[in-house]
Amino acid sequence: MHTTSVALVGLGSYLPPQRISNEALCERLDTTDEWITSRTGIRNRHWAGPGVATGDLAVEAGHRALKSAGLEAGPGAVDLVVLATTTPDNPCPATAPDVASRLGLGPIAAYDIAAVCSGFLYALAAASAQITAGQAQRALVIGAETYSTILNPTDRTTNVIFGDGAGAVVLSAASGQDEAGLLLAVELGSDGSGRDLITIPAGGSRQRATTPAPDADDRYFTMRGKQVFTQAVNRMTESSQTVLDRLGWAADQVDWLVGHQANARILNAVARGLSIPAERAVMNLDRVGNTSAASIPLALADAAGDGSLTPGARVLLTAFGGGLTWGAVALTWPDIVAA
Ligand code: UT7
C-alpha cells in the first residue's frame, strides 16, 4: 500500500527586538547573573513590547517559513495552519485563524494546540497526521509565545527563565522514501496527575473571571521548578529513547539532539542519558531563554543558520511541558535555507 510521507520544506523564526539581559532583571528582582547563568545557562531573553501579541510574532515567523519554502503568503500556499501556544491572543477564539487570515491564506483549516512547552511537537504530530491522512497537502506549523504577558512580575524564578518568540515550519506531502527532510517517527505522552506543577490557576472554567474575583496572583503562570526538573529529564530521555529504538538508530547515529530549551542542565542530562555527546545537543537558550512552544523551531532556526544542520543530518527533537506533556520526533534535515 502506498503511504504518504511528510517532509519539512521551510523554516522561519522571529524574535521581538527588545532584549532583556540578566543584569536588567537584577535591577528589579532579588537575583544575580551568577545564579541565573549557573542554574539555567540563560543570559538574555527577548520580550515583546506593550501591545504586541502572540499572533503578531506568529505572523512574522509564518511569513518567513513560507518564504523559506519558496511560497508566497497568499491563497493556496498551504491548506492548514496549526499554532502551538500557551499565550493565545484571547482565551476565545483560537489565534490560528487570525494568523491564517493575516497571512492571506484563504478560508483554510486553522486551530491552536495547547500543550505548553511540548506544543510544537504536538502541532507537528497533528499536522503531519492530517497530511498522511490526505486531509491536507501542505501545512504551516507555528510555535509562538509571549510569556512576558503571563509572568508574575514578583516571581524571580519564572522571570529569569522565560522569553518571547516564534518559529514556524512548512510541512508538505512527499512521495519519496529517501528524500531529506522526512519526518520519520513521532512519540507523544501525557500525565495529567501532574497538572499543578505548571499552571495558570485562574482564567479558565475552574476558577472563573467572574465573582468572586480570583486572587490576582492566580492569573499568572506558576511552576514548581524542582519537581518539573526531574520529570523533564526523565520524560525527554524516555520518549527520545523510544523513538531511537523504533527507528533502530544508535546514539552515535544522531547528528543533532534538539531539545526543548528549558535549562542547560536539563539538556545536558538528557544528552547524557541518551549517550549523545553534549556537543551534539543544540543550545540557544543562552540568547533566548525558555520560549515554550516556540523553543524547538527557534533552536532549529539557530542551528540551521549557523550551518550546524546540514542536508541529510539525522535530527532528534524532544520536549517536555505543562500538562504534563512530552514527546520526541525524528527527522532527516532538508536542503533548505532558514529565513
Ligand atoms: O519549560 C517547561 C519545563 N520547565 C522546566 O523544565 C524547568 C525546570 N526547572 C528548572 O529549570 C529549575 O528547577 C529552576 C531553574 C526553575 C530552579 O533551579 P533549581 O536549581 O531547581 O533551584 P531551586 O528551585 O531548588 O531553588 C534553589 C534556591 C532557592 O533558595 P533556598 O530555598 O535554597 O534558599 C530559591 O528560592 O534558589 C532560589 N532561587 C533564586 N535565587 C536567585 C530561585 N530562583 C532564584 C533566582 N535568583 N532567580
Boltz pocket constraint, residues with backbone or C-beta under 6 A from the ligand:
constraints:
  - pocket:
      binder: B
      contacts: [[A, 30], [A, 31], [A, 32], [A, 35], [A, 36], [A, 39], [A, 40], [A, 117], [A, 156], [A, 157], [A, 160], [A, 224], [A, 225], [A, 226], [A, 228], [A, 229], [A, 232], [A, 262], [A, 263], [A, 266], [A, 290], [A, 292], [A, 320], [A, 321], [A, 322]]
      max_distance: 6.0
